[in-house]
Amino acid sequence: MAVSTLPTLPGRTTEAVRALLRPDSLLSELSYAFGGPYHVLFPELFDSNATAFRKAFAEAGVDGHVYYAKKANKAALFAERAAVLGLGVDVASHGELREALAAGVRGADLVVTGPAKADELLRVAVLHGALIAVDALDELDRLLGLAAELGRTARVLLRRLPPAQPDSRFGLDAGELETALRRCSAAGVDLEGFSFHLSGYEVGPRADLAAELVRLCLRARQLGLRADRISIGGGFAVDYVDAGDWDSFHEALRPEHFHAGKTFSGFYPYHSPVAGADALRAVLAAVPAGEQAPLATLLRTAGVTLLVEPGRALLDQAGCTVFGVQGVKERDGYGILTVDGTSLSLSEQWFASEFLPDPVLVPAAPGPGAPEGPYPCCVGAASCLESDLLTWRKIPFPRRPAVGDLLVYLNTAGYQMDSNESPFHELPLPPKAVIEPAAGPGRPRWRLDRHP
């Protein structure tokens, strides 16, 4: 295999990250201080992504509200930023609800999602006035009973089973929705509206189903219910790489480009022509099937507020993950690089897939080092498991990695850096360093995220 035939896939990044990708940067000091892998968080990027979503609503003249999907990252930082910015937070467990409240998010700004929620979660949600997305009729019955016991009124969204995804285990079909509406009407529930979550990232199906939810709101109002908001969930893609790089990468990719001939059934779409807040703009501008006007017009005409629950898209460029190189062995024309962490800190393996953007090699020291490359390496973990690789693909690094170098995976804040982490081999969980602009000339400041 000629090294020159190995495809590359450089990741998009920001000036703040590029400033750290130098041998004498803050990353080396943090690596020495932590003595193992760690994550870096950028609060300013989260803030700018939130601003972009709000701007999309304002441009369309639509009343909208953004809820940060907390499951996308365990850091306390992003829930804290959501509280400061006045965003809502989407939680799906008692722990996430507790963390959001501790970060300063008001109970009224929480939406509680997930299937078959435990009574304890429902109880706390009702007491704090959170919006609750109900997934099934038996869950609705339990919620109504709990609210009656507490002497409170439950705030409810009814979750719609997507007709285009009938095998989904989430949501109520058309018949169940009609039953739920009548139960809500009889019980005096504050039915605020309806919700859905679609797999994938297509614009058209989201607009189509959103229009159906608007019609459901009109139907619910006939029964005397409030029904003035809908949630279309998340599913706003992130554009990790440039279009040309993505296309040429796919054209060149072969099984022999992976260690042990590893194959995958598919990959995340690391390039998306419509991503983030632009995807929201596209949904609002789309004309749903059977309608004559864009979704934005339907929402305004019906007096319906649109809720969105982005996770990955709010975390675009808001973090990266840093590993130290522990060794490199030669193998049939390429290297097997071993780093000081595990693939549990790069969670695309959770989906039996691979995080494809190229990691960046940061030399331990400036100046001449190892001979110039390219030098191809896959990236293995510091565990005893044959399958524990962070990157199966043979990356053509610009030179041979050396012990003490750093390997930086870019843009990992959304669903990558901590979804699967565990103290396997009794290794400590990687800490998270929050990077903030310097008060004056010099390096940026950093602090530890407060989450344990």
Sine and cosine of phi, psi and omega as CSV:
sin_phi,cos_phi,sin_psi,cos_psi,sin_omega,cos_omega
0.00,0.00,0.84,-0.54,0.03,-1.00
-0.98,0.21,0.75,-0.66,0.00,-1.00
-0.86,0.51,-0.54,0.84,-0.05,-1.00
-0.90,0.43,-0.31,0.95,-0.01,-1.00
-1.00,0.03,-0.13,0.99,-0.02,-1.00
-0.94,0.33,0.80,-0.59,0.00,-1.00
-0.97,0.26,0.48,-0.88,0.11,-0.99
-0.90,-0.44,0.38,-0.93,0.03,-1.00
-0.58,-0.81,0.98,0.20,-0.02,-1.00
-0.91,0.42,0.69,-0.72,-0.01,-1.00
-1.00,0.10,0.55,-0.83,0.17,-0.99
-0.89,0.45,0.52,-0.85,0.04,-1.00
-0.48,-0.88,-0.11,-0.99,-0.07,-1.00
-0.81,-0.58,0.22,-0.97,0.02,-1.00
-0.88,0.47,-0.60,0.80,0.01,-1.00
-0.88,0.48,-0.63,0.78,0.02,-1.00
-0.97,0.25,-0.68,0.73,0.00,-1.00
-0.84,0.54,-0.57,0.82,0.01,-1.00
-0.91,0.42,-0.39,0.92,0.00,-1.00
-1.00,0.01,-0.26,0.97,-0.10,-0.99
-1.00,0.04,0.73,0.68,0.04,-1.00
-0.84,-0.55,0.46,-0.89,-0.03,-1.00
-0.86,0.51,-0.51,0.86,-0.07,-1.00
-0.98,-0.20,0.39,0.92,-0.09,-1.00
-1.00,0.08,0.05,-1.00,0.03,-1.00
-0.87,0.50,-0.45,0.89,-0.04,-1.00
-0.85,0.52,-0.64,0.77,-0.02,-1.00
-0.91,0.41,-0.65,0.76,0.02,-1.00
-0.90,0.43,-0.67,0.75,0.02,-1.00
-0.91,0.42,-0.64,0.77,0.03,-1.00
-0.87,0.48,-0.67,0.74,0.04,-1.00
-0.91,0.42,-0.67,0.74,-0.05,-1.00
-0.92,0.39,-0.66,0.75,-0.08,-1.00
-1.00,0.10,-0.43,0.90,0.04,-1.00
0.92,0.39,0.45,0.89,0.00,-1.00
0.04,-1.00,-0.16,-0.99,-0.03,-1.00
-0.92,0.40,0.40,-0.92,0.03,-1.00
-0.38,-0.92,0.21,-0.98,0.03,-1.00
-0.90,-0.43,0.50,-0.87,0.03,-1.00
-0.89,-0.47,0.71,-0.70,-0.04,-1.00
-0.87,-0.50,0.61,-0.80,-0.03,-1.00
-0.84,-0.55,0.99,-0.13,-0.06,-1.00
-0.88,0.47,-0.54,0.84,-0.04,-1.00
-0.89,0.46,-0.54,0.84,-0.01,-1.00
-0.95,0.32,-0.63,0.78,0.09,-1.00
-0.86,0.51,-0.71,0.70,-0.02,-1.00
-0.87,0.50,-0.69,0.72,-0.05,-1.00
-0.93,0.36,-0.56,0.83,0.06,-1.00
-0.91,0.40,-0.65,0.76,0.04,-1.00
-0.89,0.45,-0.66,0.75,0.03,-1.00
-0.87,0.49,-0.63,0.78,-0.01,-1.00
-0.90,0.43,-0.65,0.76,0.03,-1.00
-0.91,0.42,-0.68,0.73,0.02,-1.00
-0.90,0.44,-0.61,0.79,0.02,-1.00
-0.90,0.45,-0.61,0.79,0.02,-1.00
-0.88,0.47,-0.66,0.75,0.07,-1.00
-0.89,0.45,-0.72,0.69,-0.05,-1.00
-0.89,0.46,-0.67,0.75,-0.01,-1.00
-0.88,0.47,-0.57,0.82,-0.02,-1.00
-1.00,0.09,-0.09,1.00,-0.04,-1.00
0.92,0.40,0.51,0.86,-0.05,-1.00
-0.94,-0.33,0.70,-0.72,0.13,-0.99
-0.96,0.28,0.91,-0.41,-0.06,-1.00
-0.66,-0.75,0.34,-0.94,0.01,-1.00
-0.62,-0.79,0.69,-0.73,-0.05,-1.00
-0.97,-0.23,0.80,-0.60,0.12,-0.99
-0.92,-0.38,0.83,-0.56,0.07,-1.00
-0.97,0.24,0.82,-0.57,0.02,-1.00
-0.98,0.21,0.99,-0.17,-0.17,-0.99
-0.89,0.45,-0.43,0.90,-0.04,-1.00
-0.89,0.47,-0.28,0.96,-0.05,-1.00
-0.94,0.35,-0.35,0.94,0.01,-1.00
-0.30,-0.95,0.68,-0.73,-0.06,-1.00
-0.99,0.12,-0.14,0.99,-0.06,-1.00
-0.86,0.51,0.62,-0.78,0.11,-0.99
-0.93,0.36,-0.48,0.88,-0.10,-1.00
-0.77,0.63,-0.74,0.67,-0.17,-0.99
-0.96,0.28,-0.55,0.84,0.13,-0.99
-0.92,0.39,-0.60,0.80,0.06,-1.00
-0.89,0.45,-0.68,0.73,0.03,-1.00
-0.91,0.42,-0.63,0.77,0.04,-1.00
-0.85,0.52,-0.67,0.74,0.00,-1.00
-0.89,0.45,-0.71,0.70,-0.02,-1.00
-0.90,0.44,-0.63,0.77,-0.06,-1.00
-0.99,0.15,-0.17,0.99,-0.04,-1.00
0.98,0.20,0.40,0.92,0.10,-1.00
-0.99,0.17,0.33,-0.94,0.23,-0.97
-1.00,0.06,0.13,-0.99,0.07,-1.00
-0.73,-0.68,0.74,-0.67,0.07,-1.00
-1.00,-0.04,0.87,-0.49,-0.01,-1.00
-0.84,-0.54,0.45,-0.89,-0.04,-1.00
-0.73,-0.68,0.24,0.97,0.02,-1.00
-0.44,-0.90,0.29,-0.96,0.05,-1.00
-0.88,0.47,-0.62,0.79,0.02,-1.00
-0.90,0.44,-0.70,0.72,0.02,-1.00
-0.90,0.43,-0.63,0.77,0.04,-1.00
-0.89,0.46,-0.71,0.71,0.00,-1.00
-0.88,0.47,-0.69,0.72,-0.01,-1.00
-0.91,0.42,-0.64,0.77,0.00,-1.00
-0.90,0.43,-0.69,0.72,0.05,-1.00
-0.88,0.47,-0.66,0.75,0.01,-1.00
-0.90,0.43,-0.47,0.88,0.01,-1.00
-0.98,0.20,-0.16,0.99,0.03,-1.00
0.96,-0.28,0.06,1.00,0.03,-1.00
-0.97,0.25,0.76,-0.65,0.01,-1.00
-0.95,0.33,0.52,-0.85,0.03,-1.00
-0.84,0.55,-0.60,0.80,0.00,-1.00
-0.92,0.40,-0.28,0.96,0.01,-1.00
-0.99,-0.15,0.21,0.98,0.05,-1.00
-0.98,-0.20,0.61,-0.79,0.22,-0.97
-0.86,-0.51,0.78,-0.62,-0.08,-1.00
-0.97,-0.23,0.89,-0.46,-0.05,-1.00
-0.89,-0.46,-0.15,-0.99,0.00,-1.00
0.99,-0.15,0.37,-0.93,-0.06,-1.00
-1.00,0.07,0.49,-0.87,0.19,-0.98
0.68,0.73,0.85,0.52,-0.08,-1.00
-0.91,0.41,0.65,-0.76,-0.02,-1.00
-0.90,0.44,0.48,-0.88,0.00,-1.00
-0.84,0.55,-0.62,0.79,-0.02,-1.00
-0.89,0.45,-0.66,0.75,0.04,-1.00
-0.91,0.42,-0.70,0.72,0.02,-1.00
-0.89,0.46,-0.65,0.76,-0.01,-1.00
-0.88,0.48,-0.76,0.65,-0.02,-1.00
-0.91,0.41,-0.61,0.79,0.02,-1.00
-0.89,0.46,-0.68,0.73,0.02,-1.00
-0.91,0.42,-0.70,0.72,-0.02,-1.00
-0.89,0.46,-0.54,0.84,-0.01,-1.00
-1.00,-0.06,0.04,1.00,0.04,-1.00
0.94,0.33,0.47,0.88,0.02,-1.00
-0.97,0.24,0.43,-0.90,0.11,-0.99
-0.99,0.15,0.73,-0.68,-0.12,-0.99
-0.87,-0.50,0.86,-0.51,0.05,-1.00
-1.00,0.07,0.93,-0.35,-0.08,-1.00
-1.00,0.03,0.77,-0.64,-0.16,-0.99
-0.98,-0.20,-0.29,0.96,-0.11,-0.99
-0.40,-0.92,0.34,-0.94,-0.03,-1.00
-0.90,0.43,-0.63,0.77,0.00,-1.00
-0.93,0.38,-0.54,0.84,0.08,-1.00
-0.92,0.40,-0.65,0.76,0.06,-1.00
-0.86,0.50,-0.69,0.73,0.00,-1.00
-0.89,0.45,-0.68,0.73,0.02,-1.00
-0.90,0.44,-0.66,0.76,0.00,-1.00
-0.90,0.44,-0.68,0.73,0.01,-1.00
-0.88,0.47,-0.65,0.76,0.02,-1.00
-0.91,0.41,-0.68,0.73,0.01,-1.00
-0.90,0.44,-0.68,0.73,-0.01,-1.00
-0.89,0.46,-0.64,0.77,0.02,-1.00
-0.90,0.43,-0.68,0.73,0.02,-1.00
-0.88,0.48,-0.61,0.79,-0.05,-1.00
-0.99,0.11,-0.19,0.98,-0.06,-1.00
0.93,0.37,0.50,0.87,-0.01,-1.00
-0.87,-0.50,0.30,-0.95,0.10,-1.00
-0.98,-0.21,0.81,-0.58,0.00,-1.00
-0.98,0.18,0.68,-0.73,0.11,-0.99
-1.00,-0.06,0.85,-0.53,-0.22,-0.98
-0.79,-0.62,0.65,-0.76,0.35,-0.94
-0.92,-0.40,0.67,-0.75,0.12,-0.99
-0.99,-0.11,0.81,-0.59,-0.07,-1.00
-1.00,0.06,0.81,-0.59,-0.04,-1.00
-1.00,0.04,0.75,-0.66,0.18,-0.98
-0.94,0.33,0.85,-0.52,-0.01,-1.00
-0.89,0.45,0.87,-0.50,0.02,-1.00
-0.85,0.53,-0.51,0.86,0.00,-1.00
-0.98,0.21,-0.20,0.98,0.02,-1.00
-0.77,-0.64,0.90,0.43,-0.13,-0.99
-0.92,0.40,-0.28,0.96,0.00,-1.00
-1.00,0.03,0.00,1.00,0.05,-1.00
-0.87,0.49,0.59,-0.81,0.04,-1.00
-1.00,0.06,0.05,1.00,-0.07,-1.00
-0.94,-0.35,0.65,-0.76,0.22,-0.98
0.98,-0.20,0.17,-0.99,-0.05,-1.00
-0.96,-0.27,0.71,-0.71,0.06,-1.00
-0.98,0.19,-0.01,-1.00,-0.11,-0.99
-0.86,0.50,-0.69,0.73,0.01,-1.00
-0.91,0.41,-0.67,0.74,0.02,-1.00
-0.91,0.42,-0.60,0.80,0.03,-1.00
-0.88,0.47,-0.68,0.73,0.00,-1.00
-0.89,0.46,-0.66,0.75,0.06,-1.00
-0.89,0.45,-0.70,0.72,-0.02,-1.00
-0.89,0.46,-0.65,0.76,0.02,-1.00
-0.86,0.51,-0.70,0.72,-0.03,-1.00
-0.93,0.37,-0.59,0.81,0.05,-1.00
-0.92,0.38,-0.65,0.76,0.03,-1.00
-0.90,0.44,-0.66,0.75,0.00,-1.00
-0.90,0.44,-0.66,0.75,-0.02,-1.00
-0.95,0.32,-0.53,0.85,-0.10,-1.00
-1.00,-0.02,-0.11,0.99,-0.02,-1.00
0.95,0.32,0.50,0.87,0.03,-1.00
-0.94,0.34,0.54,-0.84,0.13,-0.99
-0.99,0.12,0.99,0.14,0.02,-1.00
-0.98,0.19,0.97,-0.26,-0.05,-1.00
-0.99,0.13,-0.33,0.94,0.03,-1.00
0.40,-0.92,-0.59,-0.81,-0.18,-0.98
-0.65,-0.76,0.31,-0.95,0.00,-1.00
-0.57,-0.82,0.25,-0.97,0.17,-0.99
-0.41,-0.91,0.25,-0.97,0.20,-0.98
-0.65,-0.76,0.82,-0.58,0.01,-1.00
-0.97,-0.25,0.64,-0.77,0.17,-0.98
-0.96,0.30,0.45,-0.89,0.03,-1.00
1.00,0.07,-0.10,-1.00,-0.15,-0.99
-0.76,-0.65,0.28,0.96,-0.06,-1.00
-0.95,0.30,0.62,-0.78,-0.04,-1.00
-0.97,0.24,-0.76,0.65,-0.10,-0.99
-0.81,0.58,-0.79,0.61,0.00,-1.00
-0.86,0.51,-0.54,0.84,0.04,-1.00
-0.92,0.38,-0.70,0.72,0.03,-1.00
-0.90,0.43,-0.66,0.75,0.00,-1.00
-0.87,0.49,-0.74,0.67,-0.05,-1.00
-0.95,0.32,-0.55,0.84,0.07,-1.00
-0.88,0.47,-0.64,0.77,0.04,-1.00
-0.90,0.45,-0.61,0.79,0.05,-1.00
-0.89,0.46,-0.64,0.77,0.01,-1.00
-0.91,0.41,-0.57,0.82,0.08,-1.00
-0.87,0.49,-0.69,0.72,0.02,-1.00
-0.90,0.43,-0.58,0.81,0.07,-1.00
-0.90,0.44,-0.60,0.80,0.07,-1.00
-0.87,0.50,-0.69,0.73,0.01,-1.00
-0.90,0.45,-0.63,0.78,0.05,-1.00
-0.90,0.44,-0.69,0.72,-0.03,-1.00
-0.90,0.43,-0.58,0.82,0.01,-1.00
-0.90,0.44,-0.50,0.87,0.06,-1.00
-0.89,0.45,-0.39,0.92,0.03,-1.00
-1.00,-0.08,0.14,0.99,0.03,-1.00
1.00,0.08,0.25,0.97,-0.02,-1.00
-1.00,-0.10,0.42,-0.91,-0.09,-1.00
-0.91,0.41,-0.88,0.47,0.12,-0.99
0.69,0.72,0.94,0.33,-0.03,-1.00
-0.81,-0.58,0.29,0.96,0.02,-1.00
-0.46,-0.89,0.47,-0.88,0.08,-1.00
-0.71,-0.70,0.50,-0.86,0.09,-1.00
-0.89,-0.46,0.77,-0.63,0.06,-1.00
-0.98,-0.21,0.22,0.97,0.09,-1.00
0.93,0.38,-0.55,-0.84,-0.01,-1.00
-0.96,-0.29,-0.70,-0.71,-0.01,-1.00
0.99,0.11,0.52,0.85,0.10,-1.00
-0.99,-0.16,0.91,-0.42,-0.14,-0.99
-0.91,0.42,0.33,-0.95,0.12,-0.99
-0.90,-0.43,0.69,-0.72,-0.01,-1.00
-1.00,-0.10,1.00,-0.04,-0.09,-1.00
-0.98,0.22,-0.52,0.86,-0.13,-0.99
-0.67,-0.74,0.32,-0.95,0.03,-1.00
-0.95,0.32,0.46,-0.89,-0.05,-1.00
-0.86,0.51,-0.73,0.69,-0.03,-1.00
-0.88,0.47,-0.66,0.75,0.03,-1.00
-0.90,0.43,-0.65,0.76,-0.01,-1.00
-0.91,0.42,-0.69,0.72,-0.03,-1.00
-0.92,0.40,-0.72,0.70,-0.02,-1.00
-0.93,0.37,-0.54,0.84,0.05,-1.00
-0.88,0.47,-0.74,0.67,-0.02,-1.00
-0.92,0.40,-0.59,0.81,0.02,-1.00
-0.90,0.43,-0.55,0.84,-0.09,-1.00
-1.00,-0.03,-0.31,0.95,-0.19,-0.98
-0.92,0.40,0.73,-0.68,0.00,-1.00
-0.70,-0.71,0.41,-0.91,0.04,-1.00
-0.84,0.54,-0.54,0.84,-0.03,-1.00
-0.94,0.33,-0.13,0.99,0.06,-1.00
-0.99,0.16,-0.01,1.00,-0.01,-1.00
-0.89,-0.46,0.58,-0.81,0.08,-1.00
-0.83,0.56,0.72,-0.70,0.04,-1.00
0.88,0.48,0.35,0.94,0.00,-1.00
0.90,0.43,0.46,0.89,-0.05,-1.00
-0.84,0.54,0.68,-0.73,0.06,-1.00
-0.84,-0.55,0.40,-0.92,-0.01,-1.00
-0.75,-0.66,0.50,-0.87,-0.01,-1.00
-0.98,0.21,-0.32,0.95,0.01,-1.00
0.06,-1.00,0.20,-0.98,-0.02,-1.00
-0.75,-0.66,0.40,-0.91,0.16,-0.99
-0.85,0.53,0.56,-0.83,0.05,-1.00
-0.97,0.23,1.00,0.05,-0.13,-0.99
-0.92,0.38,-0.29,0.96,0.23,-0.97
-0.92,-0.40,0.73,-0.68,0.09,-1.00
-0.73,-0.69,0.82,-0.57,0.00,-1.00
-0.91,0.41,-0.39,0.92,0.05,-1.00
-0.79,-0.62,0.93,-0.37,-0.12,-0.99
-0.68,-0.74,0.30,-0.95,0.11,-0.99
0.83,0.56,-0.71,-0.71,-0.02,-1.00
-0.89,0.45,-0.46,0.89,0.06,-1.00
-0.91,0.42,-0.53,0.85,0.06,-1.00
-0.92,0.39,-0.62,0.78,0.09,-1.00
-0.89,0.45,-0.68,0.74,0.05,-1.00
-0.84,0.54,-0.68,0.74,-0.02,-1.00
-0.91,0.41,-0.63,0.77,0.04,-1.00
-0.90,0.44,-0.70,0.72,-0.01,-1.00
-0.91,0.41,-0.52,0.85,-0.03,-1.00
-1.00,0.08,-0.24,0.97,-0.05,-1.00
-0.95,0.31,0.57,-0.82,0.10,-1.00
-1.00,-0.07,0.93,-0.37,-0.05,-1.00
-0.90,0.43,0.42,-0.91,0.02,-1.00
-0.83,0.56,0.74,-0.67,0.02,-1.00
0.99,0.12,-0.01,1.00,-0.01,-1.00
-0.93,-0.36,0.29,-0.96,0.01,-1.00
-0.95,-0.31,-0.16,0.99,-0.09,-1.00
-0.80,-0.59,0.39,-0.92,0.06,-1.00
-0.89,0.46,0.35,-0.94,0.01,-1.00
-0.83,0.55,-0.64,0.77,-0.01,-1.00
-0.83,0.55,-0.66,0.75,0.01,-1.00
-0.92,0.39,-0.66,0.75,0.03,-1.00
-0.87,0.49,-0.66,0.75,0.00,-1.00
-0.91,0.42,-0.72,0.69,-0.01,-1.00
-0.89,0.45,-0.71,0.71,-0.04,-1.00
-0.88,0.47,-0.64,0.77,-0.03,-1.00
-1.00,0.09,-0.11,0.99,-0.05,-1.00
0.91,0.41,0.67,0.75,-0.05,-1.00
-0.94,-0.34,0.77,-0.64,0.08,-1.00
-1.00,0.09,0.66,-0.75,0.00,-1.00
-0.97,-0.22,0.83,-0.57,0.07,-1.00
-0.97,-0.24,0.66,-0.75,0.10,-1.00
-0.79,-0.62,0.48,-0.88,-0.09,-1.00
-0.77,-0.64,0.88,0.47,0.00,-1.00
-0.96,0.29,0.58,-0.81,0.13,-0.99
-0.89,-0.46,-0.95,0.32,-0.01,-1.00
-0.81,0.58,-0.68,0.73,-0.09,-1.00
-0.93,0.36,-0.52,0.86,0.09,-1.00
-0.96,0.27,-0.34,0.94,-0.04,-1.00
-0.98,-0.18,0.14,0.99,0.01,-1.00
-0.84,0.55,0.85,-0.53,0.01,-1.00
0.92,0.40,0.18,0.98,-0.07,-1.00
-1.00,0.01,0.19,0.98,0.04,-1.00
-0.08,-1.00,0.35,-0.94,0.11,-0.99
-0.56,-0.83,0.19,-0.98,-0.10,-0.99
-0.81,-0.59,0.71,-0.71,-0.14,-0.99
-0.85,-0.53,0.79,-0.62,0.08,-1.00
-0.86,-0.51,0.46,-0.89,0.13,-0.99
-0.99,-0.14,0.61,-0.79,0.03,-1.00
-0.98,0.19,0.80,-0.60,0.00,-1.00
-0.97,-0.26,-0.31,0.95,0.01,-1.00
0.08,-1.00,0.32,-0.95,0.05,-1.00
-0.65,-0.76,0.79,-0.62,0.09,-1.00
-0.89,-0.45,0.48,-0.88,0.00,-1.00
-1.00,0.08,0.60,-0.80,0.01,-1.00
-0.43,-0.90,0.98,-0.22,0.15,-0.99
0.79,0.61,0.73,0.69,0.08,-1.00
1.00,0.00,0.06,1.00,0.08,-1.00
-0.54,-0.84,0.17,-0.99,-0.03,-1.00
-0.97,-0.26,0.46,-0.89,0.20,-0.98
-0.94,-0.33,0.97,-0.26,-0.03,-1.00
-1.00,0.06,0.71,-0.70,0.05,-1.00
-0.91,-0.41,0.77,-0.64,0.02,-1.00
-0.94,-0.34,0.11,-0.99,-0.15,-0.99
-1.00,0.01,0.41,0.91,0.04,-1.00
-0.60,-0.80,-0.28,-0.96,-0.03,-1.00
-0.77,-0.64,0.22,-0.98,0.02,-1.00
-0.94,0.35,-0.15,0.99,0.09,-1.00
-0.90,0.43,-0.31,0.95,0.06,-1.00
-0.99,-0.11,0.22,0.97,0.08,-1.00
-0.61,-0.79,1.00,0.10,-0.41,-0.91
-0.98,0.22,0.09,1.00,0.07,-1.00
-0.88,0.48,-0.40,0.92,0.08,-1.00
-0.88,0.48,-0.40,0.92,0.06,-1.00
-0.85,0.53,-0.56,0.83,-0.01,-1.00
-1.00,-0.07,0.31,0.95,-0.05,-1.00
0.81,0.59,0.67,0.75,-0.04,-1.00
-0.69,-0.72,-0.32,-0.95,-0.08,-1.00
-0.65,-0.76,0.66,-0.75,0.13,-0.99
-0.99,0.17,0.95,-0.30,-0.27,-0.96
-0.99,0.11,-0.54,0.84,-0.03,-1.00
-0.82,0.58,0.65,-0.76,-0.07,-1.00
-0.87,0.49,0.75,-0.66,0.21,-0.98
-0.94,0.34,0.43,-0.90,-0.04,-1.00
-0.97,-0.25,0.78,-0.63,0.03,-1.00
-1.00,0.03,0.84,-0.54,0.04,-1.00
-0.93,-0.38,0.92,-0.39,-0.03,-1.00
-0.87,0.50,0.47,-0.88,-0.02,-1.00
-0.92,0.40,-0.47,0.88,-0.03,-1.00
-0.54,-0.84,0.49,-0.87,0.05,-1.00
-0.95,0.32,0.25,-0.97,0.05,-1.00
1.00,-0.06,-0.07,-1.00,-0.04,-1.00
-0.86,0.51,0.66,-0.75,0.03,-1.00
-0.65,-0.76,-0.79,-0.62,0.02,-1.00
-0.92,0.40,0.38,-0.93,0.03,-1.00
-0.84,0.54,0.48,-0.87,0.02,-1.00
-0.88,0.47,0.50,-0.87,-0.02,-1.00
-1.00,-0.05,-0.54,-0.84,0.14,0.99
-0.96,0.28,0.50,-0.87,0.00,-1.00
-0.78,-0.62,0.94,-0.34,-0.09,-1.00
-0.98,0.18,0.69,-0.73,0.05,-1.00
-0.57,-0.82,0.63,-0.78,0.36,-0.93
-1.00,0.02,0.15,-0.99,-0.09,-1.00
-0.82,-0.57,0.92,-0.39,0.01,-1.00
-0.98,-0.21,0.26,-0.97,-0.06,-1.00
-0.98,-0.20,0.24,-0.97,-0.01,-1.00
-1.00,0.05,0.80,0.61,0.03,-1.00
-0.76,-0.65,0.12,-0.99,-0.04,-1.00
-1.00,-0.10,0.24,0.97,-0.03,-1.00
-1.00,-0.09,0.79,-0.61,0.00,-1.00
-0.85,0.52,-0.57,0.82,-0.10,-1.00
-1.00,0.04,0.00,1.00,-0.11,-0.99
-1.00,0.07,0.99,0.17,0.08,-1.00
-0.88,-0.47,0.69,-0.73,0.10,-1.00
-0.98,0.21,-0.59,0.81,0.01,-1.00
-0.64,-0.77,0.93,-0.36,0.05,-1.00
-0.97,0.25,-0.46,0.89,-0.04,-1.00
-0.94,0.34,0.58,-0.81,0.04,-1.00
-0.99,0.14,0.96,-0.27,-0.05,-1.00
-1.00,0.07,0.82,-0.58,0.05,-1.00
-0.98,0.17,1.00,0.07,-0.01,-1.00
-0.93,0.36,0.45,-0.89,-0.05,-1.00
-0.92,0.38,-0.28,0.96,0.10,-1.00
-0.39,-0.92,0.14,-0.99,0.01,-1.00
-0.93,0.36,0.85,-0.53,0.06,-1.00
-0.88,0.47,0.47,-0.88,-0.01,-1.00
-0.75,-0.66,0.42,-0.91,0.04,-1.00
-0.83,0.56,0.74,-0.67,-0.02,-1.00
0.98,-0.18,-0.33,0.95,0.11,-0.99
-0.91,0.41,0.28,-0.96,0.06,-1.00
-0.93,-0.38,0.53,-0.85,0.07,-1.00
-0.86,-0.50,0.87,-0.49,-0.10,-1.00
-0.93,-0.37,0.86,-0.51,0.12,-0.99
-1.00,-0.08,0.84,-0.54,-0.12,-0.99
-0.99,0.10,0.51,-0.86,0.20,-0.98
0.83,0.56,0.80,0.60,-0.06,-1.00
-0.97,-0.24,0.07,1.00,-0.12,-0.99
-0.89,0.45,-0.56,0.83,-0.07,-1.00
-1.00,0.05,0.97,-0.22,0.10,-0.99
0.92,0.39,0.05,1.00,-0.03,-1.00
-0.98,-0.20,-0.77,0.64,-0.30,-0.95
-0.97,0.26,-0.34,0.94,-0.08,-1.00
-0.55,-0.84,0.13,0.99,-0.05,-1.00
-0.87,0.50,-0.59,0.81,-0.11,-0.99
-0.92,-0.40,0.07,1.00,-0.14,-0.99
-0.88,0.48,0.65,-0.76,0.10,-1.00
-0.49,-0.87,0.38,-0.92,-0.01,-1.00
-0.99,0.17,0.81,0.59,0.04,-1.00
-0.87,0.50,0.59,-0.80,-0.09,-1.00
0.87,0.50,0.35,0.94,-0.08,-1.00
0.88,0.48,0.39,0.92,0.10,-0.99
-0.97,0.26,0.67,-0.74,0.03,-1.00
-0.93,0.37,0.48,-0.88,0.09,-1.00
-0.91,0.41,0.67,-0.74,0.00,-1.00
-0.87,0.50,0.73,-0.68,0.06,-1.00
-0.96,0.29,0.22,-0.98,0.05,-1.00
-0.88,-0.48,0.82,-0.58,0.03,-1.00
-0.97,-0.24,0.82,-0.57,0.03,-1.00
-1.00,-0.01,0.85,-0.52,-0.03,-1.00
-0.99,-0.15,0.81,-0.59,0.01,-1.00
-0.81,-0.58,0.48,-0.88,-0.02,-1.00
-0.84,0.54,0.55,-0.84,0.03,-1.00
-0.91,0.41,0.53,-0.85,0.04,-1.00
-0.93,0.37,-0.42,0.91,0.02,-1.00
-0.50,-0.86,-0.39,-0.92,0.04,-1.00
-0.88,0.48,0.55,-0.84,0.04,-1.00
0.87,-0.49,-0.22,-0.98,-0.06,-1.00
-0.94,0.34,0.41,-0.91,0.10,-1.00
-0.92,0.40,0.36,-0.93,0.06,-1.00
-1.00,0.06,0.34,-0.94,0.07,-1.00
-0.59,-0.80,0.39,-0.92,0.09,-1.00
-0.50,-0.87,0.30,-0.95,0.07,-1.00
-0.98,0.18,0.65,-0.76,0.19,-0.98
-0.88,0.47,0.59,-0.80,-0.12,-0.99
-0.97,0.22,-0.22,0.98,0.00,-1.00
-0.92,0.40,0.69,-0.72,-0.04,-1.00
-0.90,0.43,0.00,0.00,0.00,0.00
